[in-house]
Amino acid sequence: MIVSKFRKYIEFLRNISTKIPKQRLIILLSLVVGTLSGLAAVLLKNMVFAMTRLLVKSLDIHSVNIVYFAFPFFGLVLTVLFVRLVLKEKKLQGITRILYAISKKGSKLKIQDTYSSLIASTLTVGAGGSVGLESPIVLSGSAIGSNIGRFFRLNYKTTTLLLGCGAAGATAGIFSAPVAAVVFALEILMIDLTTWSIIPLLIAAVSGTAVSWLLLRDGAAFSFTVMDPLVIHNLPFYVLLGLITGIVSIYFVKGTKKIENWMDMLGKIDISYDRRRKRFVKKHISGKYTGIVRQLIVGGSILGIIIFLLPPLYGEGYEALNMILTGHSHELVNGSFFYGTQDNIYLLITFLFLVMIFKVIAMAITTGSGGVGGIFAPSLFMGGVSGYIVATIFNMVPFFSVSSKNFVVAGMAGVLAGVMHAPLTAIFLITETTSGHGIFLPITLTAAFSFVVSKLVEPNSIYTDRLAKRGELITHNKDKAVLTLLQTNDLIETDFTPIHSDQTLRELTHCFSESKRNIFPVINKSSELVGIIYIDNIRPKLFQSELYDSVSASDLMSPVSTCIELGTRMEKVMEVFEKTNSWNLPVVNKGKYVGFLSKSKIFSAYRIQLQDFYD
């Protein structure tokens, strides 16, 4: 009875939505999505705040605390248990999962994505995992938008826009930065920029910000409002800072990739010494949970040791940034072996340099061990620490005088732009969250030069690298975007008649007469493609009856010059069509015949997809 009424209510809502003009419906839904995403951000911040305070409220800052080792390990164990046993997933990915959903899943995210990352990241970050909350909340907000689009059975373009609204609302809710949130959706998620896409994004971002501010007042994850005046003749120093933060960004990206790859290998491969061969050999781990346990024990132990030695790496790092910006950088050594040396500026810089270097290691090990979190906060943390170190060194030089606060803020923008390859997002985010409009020029210079340096070495951002290499990334290039959306396997034509290589011409004539095609794939006993018969090439022999029993398919077939492997991305398929000047290409699966791809059918699907995506 209850289920029946619920279904009727759902159908009622869907019917009403069809009667509302499309543009009005999108605006209404963007408001709903932004509000729900803002609520999700508030919920996440409250959960992490409560868990953090519960665990660390009794710590003695004047002595070394063993809990800095225990709590992160404890958080990783809880996170892995939740992800593996409750969610039944191997790993939760934030922005990368969203980008993959946009390009290959019709912008469809699971319902459990609306809450899974909230819980998992709370367990990780609340217990001291050295990652951020931004990617998890963006995944949650995007999933809210995606599922609302699916609920109302909206098309791909509209669902993608609502997904972007969810991301914008969540980002705005966590940072209280609506403009940066909109730019984030456009720059990172590659949402198409039109008049009717920018309005819903703005509405979602503003509503997310409003909800966060109303419920939390001081809603931003990070905020600082006291800046030093801009000194124009110091602008060249910010150019240098941009180059330095660009190098830091490269270290961030490359270090993260290598450590996460090492953690993956740790969970899959065992290295042992073979006495008979007298050398080390690699073996795949056979136990179902052996690799997971190894990752937890090794990764959790390393993470615990790092945070035990360098307490500022505990959690997101925003508290440490606030200490630096408010002139209390000496307090960062509290609870560490450096306590009591805070008055020595050289030791403090050494300590902060170690913190900056090990932040990447701590972050990558957190995620590599099964923890859930993002790179937003670590990027801002490393940028702020880098800026402070550079400013302090400059101020040691006679006749040099720069603002440490301004350098911290500009450094944050620099590393964020370099790591994410999103200079506009970095500029607007830092300007909004720090009220740094007075130093907009230095922030822009630093972000721009950092982005250029990073882009020269790393063509793809940390979010898009794997997807770009697999050809699964949607970009603002319309042609490539539409080709990425086309699924090769959906366009394979299978109404071609396969012919066995030992069939005679007499047998083939029956096949030819019953088929509407003029191309016939020739296969062997193992169903492997060995050749192709073109009717136009053998037409004269069809009228020579004396050859019917003496000529076989293997005598008539043409060799296969080019074929497409099943699952090849569409961009690569079109390159092959262009090189071979063909209209039909055979598709094989490990050598076995599957069907044909037709250029005309691909063009037809391209036009339909283009209209659905951009109209």
C-alpha positions in Angstrom: 0.0 0.0 0.0 2.7 2.4 1.0 4.9 1.4 -1.9 2.0 1.9 -4.3 1.3 5.4 -3.0 5.0 6.3 -3.2 5.2 5.2 -6.8 2.1 7.3 -7.6 3.7 10.3 -6.0 6.9 9.8 -8.0 4.9 9.6 -11.2 3.0 12.7 -10.2 6.2 14.7 -9.8 7.5 13.5 -13.1 4.3 14.4 -14.9 4.4 17.9 -13.4 8.0 18.3 -14.5 7.0 17.6 -18.1 4.5 20.5 -18.0 7.1 23.0 -16.8 9.1 24.8 -19.5 12.5 23.3 -19.7 14.5 26.4 -18.8 12.3 27.1 -15.8 12.6 23.5 -14.7 16.4 23.7 -14.9 16.5 26.9 -12.8 14.2 25.3 -10.2 16.2 22.1 -10.0 19.5 24.0 -9.8 18.2 25.7 -6.7 17.2 22.4 -5.2 20.5 20.8 -6.1 22.5 23.7 -4.7 20.6 23.7 -1.5 21.0 20.0 -0.9 24.7 20.1 -1.8 25.2 23.0 0.6 23.5 20.9 3.3 25.8 18.0 2.5 28.8 20.3 2.9 27.5 21.5 6.3 26.9 17.9 7.4 30.4 16.9 6.4 32.1 19.8 8.1 30.1 19.1 11.3 30.9 15.4 11.3 34.6 15.9 10.8 34.7 18.7 13.4 33.0 16.5 16.0 35.2 13.5 15.3 38.4 15.6 15.4 37.5 17.4 18.6 36.5 14.1 20.2 39.9 12.6 19.5 42.3 15.4 20.1 40.7 17.6 22.7 42.8 16.1 25.5 46.2 16.3 23.8 49.1 18.0 25.6 50.7 20.4 23.1 53.9 20.6 25.2 54.9 17.0 24.7 55.1 14.4 21.9 51.8 12.5 21.6 51.7 8.9 20.5 48.0 9.4 19.5 49.3 11.1 16.3 50.5 7.7 15.3 47.4 5.7 16.5 44.5 7.8 15.3 45.3 8.0 11.6 45.9 4.3 11.5 42.6 3.7 13.3 40.8 6.0 10.8 42.2 4.1 7.8 41.1 0.8 9.2 37.5 2.1 9.7 37.5 3.6 6.2 38.7 0.5 4.5 36.1 -1.7 6.4 33.3 0.7 5.4 34.3 1.0 1.7 35.0 -2.7 1.3 32.3 -4.4 3.4 29.5 -1.9 3.4 29.9 -0.2 0.0 31.4 -3.2 -1.7 33.8 -1.0 -3.6 37.6 -1.2 -4.1 38.3 2.5 -3.8 36.3 5.7 -3.7 37.6 8.3 -6.2 36.2 11.9 -6.2 36.8 14.2 -9.2 38.1 11.4 -11.4 34.9 9.3 -10.9 32.8 12.4 -11.8 34.8 13.0 -15.0 34.6 9.4 -16.0 30.8 9.4 -15.4 30.4 12.5 -17.6 32.4 10.9 -20.5 31.5 7.2 -20.3 28.4 6.8 -18.1 26.0 9.4 -19.4 26.7 11.6 -16.3 25.1 8.9 -14.1 26.4 8.5 -10.6 25.2 5.9 -8.1 22.7 6.9 -5.4 25.2 5.7 -2.8 27.7 8.3 -4.1 25.5 10.9 -2.4 26.5 9.7 1.0 29.4 7.2 0.7 32.1 9.8 0.4 30.7 11.8 3.3 31.0 8.9 5.7 34.3 7.6 4.4 36.1 11.0 4.3 34.8 11.7 7.9 36.4 8.5 9.1 39.7 9.3 7.3 40.1 13.0 7.9 38.4 13.1 11.3 41.0 10.7 12.6 43.9 12.7 11.1 44.3 11.4 7.6 46.4 13.9 5.7 43.9 14.7 2.9 41.1 17.2 2.2 37.3 17.1 2.2 36.7 18.9 -1.0 36.8 16.0 -3.5 34.4 13.9 -1.4 31.9 16.7 -1.0 32.1 17.5 -4.7 31.4 13.8 -5.5 28.4 13.9 -3.1 27.0 17.2 -4.6 27.6 15.9 -8.1 25.8 12.6 -7.3 22.8 14.6 -5.9 22.6 16.6 -9.2 23.0 13.4 -11.3 20.4 11.5 -9.5 17.8 14.3 -9.5 18.4 14.5 -13.3 17.9 10.7 -13.6 14.7 10.9 -11.4 13.1 13.4 -13.8 14.4 11.4 -16.8 16.3 14.3 -18.2 18.6 14.0 -21.2 22.4 13.8 -21.0 23.0 17.5 -21.4 20.6 18.5 -18.7 21.8 15.8 -16.3 25.4 16.9 -16.9 24.4 20.5 -16.1 22.7 19.4 -12.8 25.7 17.3 -12.0 27.8 20.5 -12.4 25.3 22.4 -10.3 25.8 19.9 -7.5 29.6 20.3 -7.7 29.3 24.1 -7.7 26.9 24.0 -4.7 29.1 21.7 -2.8 32.3 23.7 -3.5 30.6 26.9 -2.6 29.2 25.3 0.6 32.6 24.1 1.8 34.5 27.4 0.9 31.8 30.1 0.9 33.1 31.1 -2.5 30.3 31.0 -5.1 32.2 32.6 -8.1 35.1 30.2 -7.6 32.6 27.3 -7.4 31.1 28.2 -10.8 34.6 28.5 -12.3 35.5 25.2 -10.8 32.6 23.5 -12.6 33.5 25.1 -15.9 37.3 24.6 -15.6 37.6 21.2 -13.9 34.4 19.4 -14.9 34.4 20.9 -18.4 30.8 22.0 -18.2 29.9 23.7 -21.5 29.8 27.5 -21.1 26.5 29.0 -22.4 24.1 31.6 -21.2 21.7 28.9 -20.0 24.4 26.9 -18.2 26.0 29.8 -16.3 22.7 30.9 -14.7 21.9 27.5 -13.1 25.5 27.1 -11.9 25.4 30.6 -10.3 22.0 29.8 -8.6 23.4 26.5 -7.2 26.6 28.1 -6.0 24.8 31.0 -4.3 22.3 28.7 -2.6 25.0 26.4 -1.4 26.9 29.3 0.0 23.7 30.7 1.7 22.9 27.4 3.3 26.4 27.0 4.6 26.6 30.6 6.0 23.1 30.4 7.6 23.8 27.1 9.4 27.5 27.7 10.3 28.0 31.5 10.1 31.7 31.0 9.7 31.0 28.5 7.0 34.3 28.5 5.0 36.7 25.7 5.5 39.4 28.4 5.3 39.1 32.1 5.7 41.4 35.0 6.4 40.7 38.7 5.9 43.8 40.7 7.0 46.1 41.4 4.1 49.1 43.7 3.9 49.0 46.5 1.3 50.3 45.7 -2.2 53.8 47.0 -3.0 54.0 47.2 -6.8 57.8 47.0 -7.0 57.6 43.6 -5.3 55.7 42.0 -8.2 58.9 40.4 -9.7 59.2 38.5 -6.4 55.7 37.0 -7.1 56.9 35.9 -10.5 59.7 34.0 -8.8 57.2 32.6 -6.3 55.1 31.4 -9.3 58.1 29.6 -10.7 58.9 28.0 -7.3 55.3 26.9 -6.7 55.3 25.5 -10.2 58.2 23.2 -9.3 56.4 22.4 -6.0 53.3 21.4 -8.1 55.4 19.1 -10.3 56.8 17.4 -7.1 53.2 17.2 -5.8 51.9 15.4 -8.9 54.8 13.2 -9.7 55.3 12.2 -6.0 51.6 11.4 -5.6 51.6 9.2 -8.7 54.7 7.3 -7.7 53.6 6.7 -4.1 50.1 5.6 -5.1 51.5 3.3 -7.8 53.9 1.8 -5.1 50.9 1.3 -2.8 49.0 -0.4 -5.5 51.9 -2.8 -6.2 52.2 -3.4 -2.5 48.6 -4.7 -2.5 49.0 -6.9 -5.6 52.6 -8.2 -5.9 54.8 -10.0 -3.4 58.5 -10.0 -3.8 60.4 -13.0 -2.5 63.8 -14.6 -2.9 64.0 -17.7 -5.0 66.8 -19.8 -3.7 66.8 -22.1 -6.7 67.1 -19.2 -9.2 69.2 -17.2 -6.7 67.3 -14.0 -7.4 64.3 -12.0 -6.3 61.0 -12.9 -8.1 57.6 -11.2 -8.2 54.4 -13.1 -7.4 50.8 -12.0 -7.5 49.2 -12.1 -4.1 46.7 -14.9 -4.0 44.7 -14.2 -0.8 41.5 -12.1 -1.2 42.3 -9.7 1.7 46.1 -10.2 1.9 46.9 -7.2 -0.2 44.4 -5.0 1.6 45.8 -5.9 5.0 49.4 -5.3 3.7 48.5 -1.9 2.4 46.8 -1.0 5.7 49.6 -2.2 7.9 52.5 -0.8 5.9 50.7 2.4 4.8 49.1 3.0 8.1 52.3 2.6 10.0 54.3 4.9 7.7 51.5 7.5 7.9 51.4 7.3 11.7 55.1 7.7 12.0 55.2 10.7 9.7 52.3 12.5 11.5 53.8 11.5 14.9 57.1 13.3 13.9 55.4 16.2 12.1 52.0 16.9 13.8 51.0 19.7 11.4 50.3 17.0 8.8 47.4 15.8 11.0 44.2 16.3 9.1 43.5 18.8 6.4 46.0 21.5 7.4 43.8 24.6 7.5 44.5 25.1 11.2 48.2 25.2 10.4 47.6 27.7 7.6 45.6 30.0 9.9 48.5 29.9 12.4 50.9 31.0 9.7 48.7 33.8 8.5 47.9 35.1 12.0 51.6 35.3 12.9 51.6 32.2 15.1 53.8 30.0 12.9 56.0 29.2 15.9 53.1 27.2 17.4 53.3 24.6 14.5 56.1 22.9 16.4 53.8 22.1 19.4 53.6 18.4 20.1 56.7 17.6 18.0 60.4 16.9 18.7 61.0 20.5 17.6 59.1 21.9 20.6 61.2 24.5 22.4 63.0 25.6 19.2 60.3 27.9 17.9 62.4 31.0 18.5 65.1 29.8 16.1 64.0 30.9 12.7 66.4 28.5 10.9 65.1 25.5 12.7 61.5 26.7 12.1 62.2 27.0 8.3 63.8 23.5 8.4 60.8 22.1 10.2 58.4 23.7 7.7 60.4 22.5 4.7 60.2 18.9 6.1 56.4 19.4 6.6 56.1 20.5 3.0 58.1 17.6 1.6 56.3 15.0 3.7 52.8 16.4 3.1 52.8 14.7 -0.4 54.0 11.4 1.1 51.4 11.5 3.9 48.6 12.4 1.5 49.5 9.7 -1.1 49.9 7.1 1.5 46.5 8.0 3.1 44.7 7.5 -0.2 46.9 4.6 -1.3 46.1 2.7 1.9 42.4 3.0 1.3 41.7 6.4 2.8 39.2 8.7 1.2 40.0 12.4 0.6 41.0 14.9 -1.9 44.0 17.1 -3.0 42.4 20.5 -2.6 43.5 21.0 1.0 46.9 19.5 0.6 47.6 21.7 -2.4 46.6 24.8 -0.4 48.6 23.7 2.6 51.8 23.1 0.5 51.3 26.4 -1.3 50.9 28.3 1.9 53.9 26.7 3.6 56.0 27.3 0.4 55.0 30.9 0.3 55.9 31.4 3.9 59.3 29.8 3.5 60.1 31.8 0.4 59.0 35.1 2.1 61.0 34.3 5.2 64.2 33.7 3.1 63.6 36.9 1.1 63.3 38.9 4.3 66.6 37.5 5.5 68.4 39.2 2.6 69.5 42.8 3.3 67.3 45.5 1.6 64.6 42.9 0.8 61.2 43.2 2.4 58.1 41.2 1.4 54.8 40.5 3.1 54.7 36.9 4.5 50.9 37.0 4.6 50.6 37.9 1.0 53.2 35.3 -0.1 51.3 32.6 1.8 48.1 33.5 0.1 49.7 33.8 -3.4 51.6 30.5 -2.8 48.3 28.8 -2.1 47.0 30.0 -5.5 50.2 28.9 -7.2 50.3 25.3 -6.1 46.5 24.9 -6.5 46.8 26.2 -10.1 49.8 24.0 -10.9 48.4 20.8 -9.4 44.9 21.1 -10.8 45.8 22.9 -14.0 43.0 25.3 -13.1 44.5 28.8 -12.7 41.1 30.6 -12.8 39.7 28.4 -10.1 42.8 29.0 -7.9 42.7 32.8 -8.4 39.0 33.2 -7.6 39.0 30.7 -4.8 41.9 32.3 -3.0 40.6 35.9 -3.7 37.2 35.0 -2.3 38.2 33.0 0.7 40.9 35.4 1.9 39.3 38.7 0.8 42.4 39.2 -1.1 41.1 41.5 -3.8 43.7 44.1 -2.9 46.5 41.6 -3.9 44.7 40.3 -7.0 47.7 41.1 -9.2 50.2 39.0 -7.2 47.8 36.1 -6.9 47.2 36.1 -10.6 50.9 36.4 -11.5 51.8 33.5 -9.1 49.0 31.3 -10.4 49.8 32.0 -14.0 53.5 31.3 -13.9 53.0 28.2 -11.7 50.5 26.8 -14.2 52.8 27.4 -17.1 55.7 25.6 -15.4 53.6 22.7 -14.3 51.9 22.4 -17.8 55.3 22.2 -19.5 56.2 19.1 -17.5 52.8 17.6 -16.8 50.4 18.0 -19.8 47.5 16.7 -17.8 46.3 17.5 -14.3 46.3 15.1 -11.4 42.6 14.6 -12.0 42.6 14.0 -15.7 45.9 12.2 -16.3 44.7 8.6 -16.4 41.5 9.5 -18.2 43.3 11.5 -20.8 45.8 8.7 -21.5 42.8 6.3 -22.0 41.0 8.7 -24.2 38.1 9.0 -21.7 38.2 12.7 -20.9 35.6 15.2 -22.0 37.2 18.6 -22.9 36.0 21.9 -24.3 37.1 20.6 -27.7 33.6 19.9 -29.2 34.8 17.4 -31.8 36.9 15.3 -29.3 34.1 15.6 -26.7 31.5 14.1 -29.0 33.9 11.3 -30.1 34.6 10.5 -26.5 30.9 10.2 -25.8 30.4 7.7 -28.6 30.9 4.1 -27.5 32.6 2.0 -30.2 30.9 -1.3 -29.1 27.5 0.3 -29.5 28.1 1.0 -33.2 29.4 -2.4 -34.3 27.3 -3.9 -37.1 26.8 -7.7 -36.9 24.6 -8.4 -39.9 27.5 -9.4 -42.1 27.5 -13.1 -43.1 30.8 -14.9 -41.9 32.2 -17.4 -44.3 34.5 -20.3 -43.5 37.8 -20.3 -45.4 37.2 -23.9 -46.7 33.8 -23.2 -48.2 33.6 -23.7 -52.0 32.4 -21.0 -54.5 29.3 -23.0 -55.0 28.4 -22.8 -51.3 29.4 -19.1 -51.3 26.9 -18.2 -54.0 24.0 -19.2 -51.7 25.5 -16.9 -49.0 25.9 -14.1 -51.5 22.3 -14.4 -52.7 20.8 -14.3 -49.2 22.9 -11.4 -47.9 22.2 -7.7 -48.5 25.9 -6.9 -48.0 28.7 -6.9 -50.5 31.4 -7.6 -47.9 31.9 -11.0 -46.3 34.3 -11.7 -43.5 36.3 -15.0 -43.8 37.0 -16.9 -40.6 38.8 -20.2 -39.7 37.6 -23.0 -37.4 38.6 -20.9 -34.4 36.4 -18.0 -35.6 39.5 -15.9 -36.2 39.3 -13.4 -39.0 41.6 -14.5 -41.8 40.4 -12.4 -44.8 37.6 -10.5 -46.5 35.7 -11.2 -49.7 34.5 -8.2 -51.7 31.8 -9.0 -54.2 33.0 -6.4 -56.6 36.5 -8.0 -56.7 35.2 -11.5 -57.6 32.1 -10.7 -59.7 33.6 -12.2 -63.0 34.2 -15.5 -61.3 30.6 -15.8 -60.1 29.6 -16.5 -63.7 32.2 -19.2 -64.3 30.4 -22.4 -63.1 33.4 -24.6 -63.8 35.1 -22.9 -60.8 32.3 -23.6 -58.4 33.8 -26.7 -56.9 37.5 -26.0 -57.4 37.8 -22.6 -55.9 37.4 -22.0 -52.1 36.9 -18.9 -50.0 40.6 -18.8 -49.2 41.4 -18.4 -52.9 38.9 -15.5 -53.3 39.5 -13.5 -50.1 41.6 -10.4 -49.8 44.1 -10.1 -46.8 43.0 -8.1 -43.8 45.1 -4.9 -44.0 43.6 -3.1 -41.0 41.2 -4.2 -38.2 39.9 -2.6 -35.1 40.3 -4.2 -31.7 37.1 -4.4 -29.6 36.9 -1.5 -27.2 39.2 0.9 -29.1 38.2 4.4 -28.4 36.3 6.3 -31.1 39.0 9.0 -31.6 41.5 6.3 -32.6 38.9 4.5 -34.8 38.4 7.7 -36.8 42.2 8.1 -37.2 42.3 4.6 -38.7 39.4 5.4 -41.1 41.2 8.6 -42.2 44.5 6.8 -42.8 43.1 3.8 -44.7 40.4 5.8 -46.6 38.0 3.0 -45.8 34.2 3.0 -45.3 34.0 -0.2 -43.4 36.6 -1.7 -41.0 36.4 -5.2 -39.3 36.3 -5.5 -35.6 38.0 -8.3 -33.7 38.3 -9.5 -30.2 41.8 -10.9 -29.7 41.8 -12.0 -33.3 38.2 -13.4 -33.4 35.7 -11.8 -35.7 33.0 -9.6 -34.1 31.6 -7.4 -36.8 32.2 -4.2 -38.8 32.3 -0.5 -38.1 30.8 1.7 -40.8 31.9 5.3 -41.3 28.4 6.3 -42.4 26.9 4.9 -39.2 29.5 6.6 -37.1 28.8 10.0 -38.8 25.0 9.5 -38.2 25.6 8.7 -34.5 28.0 11.7 -34.3 25.3 14.1 -35.6 22.8 12.8 -33.1 25.2 13.0 -30.2 26.3 16.5 -31.2 22.7 17.7 -31.3 21.9 16.1 -27.9 25.0 17.5 -26.3 25.0 21.1 -27.5 21.5 22.0 -28.6 
